[in-house]
Amino acid sequence: MGQPESREHHATTQPELPPGQRLQRGWPVTHYGPVPKFKPDRWEFRVFGATADGDKHCWNHEQFSALPFSTVEADLHCVTKFSMLGAEWGGVLARTLVELAPPAPSVTHVMVWAEYGFSANLRLADFTSDRTIFATHKGGELLTAEHGFPLRLVVPHLYAWKGPKWVRGVEYMTADRRGFWEERGYHNVGDPWREQRYSYQEEPGDGPEL
């Protein structure tokens, strides 16, 4: 599947913070729209689209909560220029879901879907990174509703908008298409170490083919 061009902040050749970022103490609440009400009896997580077997795979909240639990220590870089370093995220690795519901060989990208139809597109290599996690916990405690409970995606090597709050599913895609913020002027890839904030910075190959 290939690997994303991740850049660890611990590397000796890299500063701790990506360019243009500032260290944040605490965790600001940033999101678009209202905080959804969580209804566990109606909650469902879906993997659909170009799956290997052609079927849709679904988990209710109890089933999803029973999936293997992992922890990842990772930074969070917001495009609004704050960075939170060294947080411990707990939840289900994206790779775990890929193993349970494999994509077809032709899949190159995913669309992560959240409440209210919000979406974020990712290259498959970014999604299957060993540190991409569907987080239910931070620092050993359940996420608050404002920070994405019951489920948010964390993609540590990309800007935080690439990891939506209140996630409800993943669509496997055989071609790229832009998500919510990408359609509104944000960079299609979103690598903070390359300061890929806005679509006007895109180079050939960064965005979907027209």
Kinemage of the C-alpha trace (Angstrom):
@kinemage 1
@onewidth
@group {chain A} dominant
@subgroup {mainchain}
@vectorlist {calphas} color= white
{ca met a 1} P 0.000 0.000 0.000
{ca gly a 2} L 3.003 2.278 0.405
{ca gln a 3} L 3.815 4.612 3.241
{ca pro a 4} L 3.058 8.309 3.748
{ca glu a 5} L 5.864 10.795 3.982
{ca ser a 6} L 5.588 11.206 7.735
{ca arg a 7} L 7.963 13.401 9.701
{ca glu a 8} L 8.498 12.580 13.350
{ca his a 9} L 8.999 15.580 15.625
{ca his a 10} L 11.583 13.531 17.539
{ca ala a 11} L 13.915 13.388 14.541
{ca thr a 12} L 17.193 15.191 15.217
{ca thr a 13} L 17.073 16.992 11.862
{ca gln a 14} L 13.616 18.437 12.506
{ca pro a 15} L 12.446 21.053 14.997
{ca glu a 16} L 9.715 20.020 17.408
{ca leu a 17} L 7.118 22.188 15.692
{ca pro a 18} L 6.220 22.351 12.005
{ca pro a 19} L 6.759 25.746 10.357
{ca gly a 20} L 4.282 28.429 11.376
{ca gln a 21} L 3.043 26.502 14.435
{ca arg a 22} L 3.089 27.547 18.114
{ca leu a 23} L 3.079 25.324 21.172
{ca gln a 24} L -0.335 25.106 22.840
{ca arg a 25} L -0.872 24.433 26.524
{ca gly a 26} L -4.233 22.754 26.922
{ca trp a 27} L -6.578 21.740 24.136
{ca pro a 28} L -8.767 24.408 22.505
{ca val a 29} L -12.161 23.401 21.157
{ca thr a 30} L -12.393 24.018 17.415
{ca his a 31} L -15.108 22.740 15.116
{ca tyr a 32} L -17.688 23.805 12.569
{ca gly a 33} L -21.350 23.530 13.477
{ca pro a 34} L -23.082 22.209 16.609
{ca val a 35} L -21.955 19.336 18.837
{ca pro a 36} L -24.087 16.287 17.940
{ca lys a 37} L -25.984 14.370 20.596
{ca phe a 38} L -24.692 10.831 21.031
{ca lys a 39} L -27.409 8.158 20.919
{ca pro a 40} L -25.691 4.797 21.529
{ca asp a 41} L -28.679 2.699 20.452
{ca arg a 42} L -28.701 4.409 17.046
{ca trp a 43} L -24.945 4.780 16.519
{ca glu a 44} L -23.348 2.744 13.725
{ca phe a 45} L -19.909 2.717 12.137
{ca arg a 46} L -19.720 1.667 8.475
{ca val a 47} L -16.946 0.713 6.071
{ca phe a 48} L -18.302 0.800 2.526
{ca gly a 49} L -17.444 1.650 -1.051
{ca ala a 50} L -14.829 -0.424 -2.890
{ca thr a 51} L -14.393 -3.161 -0.284
{ca ala a 52} L -12.571 -6.359 -1.249
{ca asp a 53} L -15.713 -8.485 -0.886
{ca gly a 54} L -18.109 -5.886 -2.254
{ca asp a 55} L -20.075 -5.781 1.008
{ca lys a 56} L -20.708 -3.041 3.545
{ca his a 57} L -19.261 -3.744 7.011
{ca cys a 58} L -21.045 -2.337 10.072
{ca trp a 59} L -20.477 -2.194 13.829
{ca asn a 60} L -22.868 -0.865 16.445
{ca his a 61} L -21.400 1.009 19.409
{ca glu a 62} L -21.084 -2.079 21.604
{ca gln a 63} L -19.359 -4.016 18.819
{ca phe a 64} L -17.009 -1.187 17.945
{ca ser a 65} L -16.085 -0.723 21.614
{ca ala a 66} L -15.101 -4.412 21.737
{ca leu a 67} L -12.523 -4.065 18.926
{ca pro a 68} L -8.815 -4.301 19.888
{ca phe a 69} L -7.765 -1.231 21.875
{ca ser a 70} L -4.421 0.429 21.138
{ca thr a 71} L -2.618 3.560 22.284
{ca val a 72} L -0.516 5.970 20.242
{ca glu a 73} L 1.590 8.871 21.484
{ca ala a 74} L 1.279 11.577 18.892
{ca asp a 75} L 1.137 15.306 18.283
{ca leu a 76} L -1.845 17.282 17.027
{ca his a 77} L -1.173 20.147 14.602
{ca cys a 78} L -4.126 22.440 13.894
{ca val a 79} L -4.158 24.530 10.726
{ca thr a 80} L -5.098 27.505 12.945
{ca lys a 81} L -1.398 27.306 13.978
{ca phe a 82} L -1.468 25.683 17.400
{ca ser a 83} L 0.271 22.378 18.106
{ca met a 84} L -0.283 20.029 21.051
{ca leu a 85} L 2.676 17.697 21.554
{ca gly a 86} L 2.975 14.203 22.993
{ca ala a 87} L -0.682 13.374 23.662
{ca glu a 88} L -1.652 9.768 24.342
{ca trp a 89} L -4.544 8.656 22.157
{ca gly a 90} L -6.440 5.448 22.804
{ca gly a 91} L -8.814 3.661 20.477
{ca val a 92} L -8.892 1.489 17.365
{ca leu a 93} L -6.060 1.690 14.866
{ca ala a 94} L -7.161 2.397 11.306
{ca arg a 95} L -5.100 -0.620 10.271
{ca thr a 96} L -7.278 -2.815 12.473
{ca leu a 97} L -10.366 -1.775 10.532
{ca val a 98} L -8.546 -2.295 7.233
{ca glu a 99} L -7.716 -5.842 8.327
{ca leu a 100} L -11.333 -6.504 9.322
{ca ala a 101} L -12.788 -4.889 6.208
{ca pro a 102} L -10.092 -4.945 3.492
{ca pro a 103} L -10.236 -2.565 0.537
{ca ala a 104} L -10.237 -3.748 -3.050
{ca pro a 105} L -6.795 -3.740 -4.712
{ca ser a 106} L -7.779 -0.703 -6.800
{ca val a 107} L -8.436 1.543 -3.764
{ca thr a 108} L -6.141 4.571 -3.585
{ca his a 109} L -7.976 6.911 -1.176
{ca val a 110} L -10.592 6.942 1.557
{ca met a 111} L -13.261 9.415 2.556
{ca val a 112} L -13.834 9.596 6.298
{ca trp a 113} L -17.442 10.496 7.048
{ca ala a 114} L -18.698 12.160 10.224
{ca glu a 115} L -21.908 13.602 11.644
{ca tyr a 116} L -23.863 16.172 9.594
{ca gly a 117} L -22.279 14.867 6.370
{ca phe a 118} L -18.842 16.256 7.232
{ca ser a 119} L -15.999 14.508 5.388
{ca ala a 120} L -12.220 14.425 4.928
{ca asn a 121} L -10.328 12.646 2.150
{ca leu a 122} L -7.045 10.823 2.729
{ca arg a 123} L -4.574 8.893 0.649
{ca leu a 124} L -4.757 5.210 1.540
{ca ala a 125} L -1.128 5.302 2.668
{ca asp a 126} L -1.939 8.077 5.152
{ca phe a 127} L -4.995 6.218 6.423
{ca thr a 128} L -3.070 2.960 6.933
{ca ser a 129} L -0.139 4.585 8.725
{ca asp a 130} L 0.648 2.650 11.895
{ca arg a 131} L -0.183 5.738 14.013
{ca thr a 132} L -3.520 6.687 12.454
{ca ile a 133} L -6.132 5.929 15.105
{ca phe a 134} L -9.858 6.198 15.660
{ca ala a 135} L -9.595 7.702 19.115
{ca thr a 136} L -12.074 7.196 21.922
{ca his a 137} L -9.702 8.347 24.673
{ca lys a 138} L -7.045 10.984 25.309
{ca gly a 139} L -4.674 10.652 28.250
{ca gly a 140} L -6.551 7.584 29.469
{ca glu a 141} L -9.896 9.387 29.690
{ca leu a 142} L -12.889 9.297 27.365
{ca leu a 143} L -13.060 12.149 24.913
{ca thr a 144} L -15.544 14.869 25.729
{ca ala a 145} L -18.383 15.573 23.325
{ca glu a 146} L -16.740 18.861 22.311
{ca his a 147} L -13.552 17.008 21.367
{ca gly a 148} L -15.294 14.345 19.309
{ca phe a 149} L -16.847 11.714 21.602
{ca pro a 150} L -17.620 8.965 20.874
{ca leu a 151} L -15.056 8.754 18.052
{ca arg a 152} L -12.594 11.008 16.273
{ca leu a 153} L -9.843 10.226 13.802
{ca val a 154} L -6.268 11.283 14.599
{ca val a 155} L -3.766 11.354 11.714
{ca pro a 156} L -0.643 12.636 13.503
{ca his a 157} L 1.481 13.434 10.437
{ca leu a 158} L -1.221 15.620 8.827
{ca tyr a 159} L -3.082 18.752 9.931
{ca ala a 160} L -5.852 17.999 12.399
{ca trp a 161} L -8.733 18.807 10.017
{ca lys a 162} L -7.820 15.581 8.223
{ca gly a 163} L -9.025 13.759 11.345
{ca pro a 164} L -12.714 14.595 11.777
{ca lys a 165} L -14.613 14.496 15.062
{ca trp a 166} L -17.774 12.396 15.519
{ca val a 167} L -16.747 9.875 12.851
{ca arg a 168} L -19.366 7.466 11.536
{ca gly a 169} L -17.706 5.647 8.678
{ca val a 170} L -15.082 5.183 5.991
{ca glu a 171} L -15.627 4.989 2.248
{ca tyr a 172} L -13.017 3.219 0.122
{ca met a 173} L -12.407 5.040 -3.158
{ca thr a 174} L -10.627 4.102 -6.373
{ca ala a 175} L -10.005 7.791 -7.191
{ca asp a 176} L -9.517 10.873 -5.065
{ca arg a 177} L -12.175 13.490 -4.434
{ca arg a 178} L -12.147 16.415 -2.037
{ca gly a 179} L -13.760 16.411 1.394
{ca phe a 180} L -15.603 19.210 3.202
{ca trp a 181} L -12.718 21.599 3.937
{ca glu a 182} L -10.797 20.609 0.830
{ca glu a 183} L -13.753 21.806 -1.273
{ca arg a 184} L -13.591 25.105 0.623
{ca gly a 185} L -10.017 26.030 -0.135
{ca tyr a 186} L -7.872 23.862 2.133
{ca his a 187} L -4.970 21.789 0.823
{ca asn a 188} L -5.854 18.331 -0.435
{ca val a 189} L -2.946 16.636 1.390
{ca gly a 190} L -2.344 18.781 4.493
{ca asp a 191} L 1.247 17.973 5.517
{ca pro a 192} L 2.173 20.413 8.327
{ca trp a 193} L 5.919 19.936 7.813
{ca arg a 194} L 5.501 21.241 4.263
{ca glu a 195} L 2.975 23.837 5.525
{ca gln a 196} L 0.334 22.637 3.081
{ca arg a 197} L -2.512 24.778 4.369
{ca tyr a 198} L -4.418 25.993 1.299
{ca ser a 199} L -5.397 24.658 -2.118
{ca tyr a 200} L -3.514 27.410 -3.987
{ca gln a 201} L -0.304 25.802 -2.675
{ca glu a 202} L -1.052 22.478 -4.363
{ca glu a 203} L 1.408 21.068 -6.855
{ca pro a 204} L 0.646 18.605 -9.663
{ca gly a 205} L -0.398 15.294 -8.137
{ca asp a 206} L -1.558 16.795 -4.823
{ca gly a 207} L -5.217 16.974 -5.786
{ca pro a 208} L -7.806 14.945 -7.705
{ca glu a 209} L -7.477 14.765 -11.445
{ca leu a 210} L -9.965 17.038 -13.181
